Amino acid sequence: MTWQFDLVAGPFKGRTGGLAWNGTHMLCSVVLEERIVQYDPKTNTTENFRKYTGRTNGLSVAADGSVFGAQEGGRRVIQFCTDGSTAPTNDLVDGKHHNQPTDVAVDSKGRVWIADPWNLQTPYGPAIYPFLDHASVLRLERDERRAWKLKRMTTDTTGPRSIVLSADEKTLYVADGDMDKGGGPCTLRAYPVNADGTLGKVNVLHTFAAGQRGIEGMCLDSEGNIVACTGWKKNGPGPVITVFSNTGAIIESVPAPADMPMR
């Protein structure tokens, strides 16, 4: 397969973040510019989808067309509703404020899975609420009163950066590793999603070399393979797009046209 990289938007100020297809447009977070843009492949044009997004990174589109975003700057997950409004969710897990979510994935039941690592870039406002003593995958879901409740799903992660569910939603893939805090080598992990919604025993599909930048963003292709943004110019194979099978085998590795590919 031959890969072709085309510039369709930008350059922007600083890193870009989450990508999500809403059926007609590709949404993209321009994190440091605090906006989400939408690219129209029919016209090859890009325009604002939302402004003043509070350093929102990862995005996921729900069944009703609303978009959930991991708002790093505000330490919360927010919902961009179809009527143009924005709604908060719940940022308390076991009574404590979570960290700085970087990625989200909405499943067919409307539950929102969250990658909740630490972040060197401080959030907005005074430092009133300390960060958690763990960096985990969390999940938002509605209770019997339709209020959001938040629960911790993993206890063995050190810094989850990206998450994606398999097409049948029976497996949760997690890109883990916090190099800034010395959390050990980065890994690609797979957790079975049990019938009761809990996660089963982890299967570590791939472990990156020490000091090597792991997966910052990933998605699935039509065959269920994991297409991941990895690497940097500091060491290792450099910035690459790596395709993993669902068992962790490397199918393909393609040099990326820019350093530190994100999403």
N, C-alpha and C positions, 0 to 999 in steps of 0.2 A: 504494500500500500504506500502510495506517495502522499506525503503531507505538504500542504501549502499554507503558509501563514500570511494573512492579509490584514493590514491596519484598517479597521473600520471606525475607530473613534479615538480621540485624543490627539496629542499627548495631554495628560492631566497633571495636576500638581500632586506629586507623591503617588503612593500605591493605589491601585484599584482593588476591589474586593469581590463580594459575592456576585454570582451570575444566576439568573433564573429565567426560564422561558415561560411566558404567560399565555401562549397560544398564538400570539401575533407578533410579539416583540421580545427581544432579548434584553432583560433588565441587567444593569451593572451598577454596583456601588462604587462611587468615587469617594473613597472614605474620607480623605483629608479635606476635600472640597465640600463635604457634608451634603451630598446630593446623590440621588439615584437617577441614572439616565436610561433611556430605552432606545434600542437600535431596531430600525425597521428594515429587514432584509429585502423587502420589495422595492424600496426607494433608496436604500443604502444611505439613510440619514439617521442622525441621532439627536434627540431632544430630551429635555428634563422630564422625568417621571414624578419625582418628588424633590423638594429642596428642604434645607434645614433639618437634615436627618440625624444629626448628633453622632457622627462617625459610625454610621451603620455599616456593617461588613456583610456577613452571610445573609442570603435571601432564600425564601422558599414560598412558592405559590400554593395557597389552599384551594380546596374544591370550589369554594364560593367566589374565587377570583381575587380575594384579598391576599396581601403579601405580608409575610412575617419577616422581620429583620432583626439581626443580632446587633444591638446598639452598644458598641464598645464604649463610646463616650459617656453614655448615660447609665451604664451597668444594668441594662434591662433588655428584654425582648419586647418589641412593639409590633402592632398590627396596623398596616396601612390598608384602610378599608376602601371598598369600591366607591363610596360616596365622597371620597377625598379627605375624610377625617382620619385621625390616628388614635389608636386605642392602646393603653398599657395592658400588660398582663400581670404576672405575679413575680416579684423578684426575691421572695423569701423562701429559702429551703431550710427546713428544720428551724425556722425562726430567725435565720441569719441571711443577710444580703449575699447574693451570689457574686461571682467575680466579674469578669468582663467578657460576655459571650462573643464568640467570633464566628459561629456558624449555626445554622438551624436547618431542620428537615421536618416537613409536615407529612404525616402518614395519612392513610385513607380513613382513619378513625378521627381525624382532626387533632391528634396529639402532636405536640411540637417537641422534637428532640433537639437538644442544645449542647453544643460544645462550649465549655465554660472554663477556659484557661486563665492564667494571669497574663498581664500585659504590661510591658515597660512604659507605655504611654499612659499617663495618669488620666483618670476619668474627670469629668467636669465637677465643679463644686468643691466644698470643703471635705476633707478626708475624715468624715464623721464615722462611717461604717467600715470596719476592717474587712480585709479580704478573708475568704475561707482558708482553712488550713489544708485544703485539698483542691485539686483541679479535676473536675469530673464531667461526665456526660449527665445532663439533667433531662427531665421531661415535664412539659406542661400538659395538663389535661383538665377537662371540665368536671366539676363535681355534680352532685344531684341538683344543686341550685344554679348550675351553669356558671359558677365562679371558677376562676383558674386556680388550680393547685399545682405545686411544683415539688417534684421528688428527685432524689439522687438515684441514678441508675448504675453507675460504675464506682468501684472502690479501688481499682488497681491502675488507674490512669495517672499520669504525671503532668499532662498538659495537652488535652485534646484540641487539635487545631481545625479539623474538618470531619464531617460525618456524612454518610449517605446510606440509605436503606436499599436492600436488594429489591428487585421488581416485585417479588412475592411478599416482601416485608417480613421475611423469616430470618434475615440476617442484617445486623447493623455493622457497617464498616466504620472504623474510627482511625483517623490519623493522629497518632499520639507522640508526645515528646516535647519537653521544654528545655531547649538548649540554653536559654538565658539564665535559668535557675540551676543549670547543671543536673537536669533530671534524667540523665542517662541517654543512651542512643534512641533515636526516633524509630517508631515502629508503625506498621500497618496491622491493625487488629480486626478480628471478626468475632462478633458475639451472636449466638443464636437468640432470636426473640421467641420466648416461650409463649404458649397459648394464653397464659395468664398475664402476659405483658411484661414479665420480668426478663432479665437477661441471663443466659446460661454461661457456661465456662468459656473463657476467651480462647481463641486460637490465634496465635501470633503468626501472621502470614509472611511478614518480611521485617527484618531488622536492618536498619541502615548502619553504616560504619560510624564509629565514634567521631563526633564533630561534623558529620555530614548533615546538610539540611534535608529534612524529611519532607513529607507531603504537606503542602499548605492548602491545597484544594483538590477536590476530586469529584468525578461523576461516573456514571455507568454508561457503557455503550449498548447497542442493541443486543449484543450477545452476553451481556452481564459481566463483561470485563470492567476493571477499574482503571479509568484514565486519570492520571494524577500529575499535578504540577510539583516538581521536586528540584532540589539542587540549587547550587549557586557557584559563582566563579571562584570562591575562596578555596575550594578543595573538591575532591571526588571527581565525578564525571562532568561537573559543571551543571548549568541550568538545563533541565531536560523535561520533556513530557514522557512519563513512563506508563506503559500499559501493563497492568497485572491481571492474571487470570483470577477467578474467585478462589483459587487455592494458593495464590501468592506467587506463582511462577511469572517471571518477567517475559512478556510476549514481545514487547517492542520498546525501544528507548530512542526518542527523537530529540535532537538538540533544539532548545527553545531559542527564539530570536532575541530575547532580552534576559537580563540577569534576574534571578529570584522570581520565577513565574508564580503567580498568586492563586488564581482560581480557574 
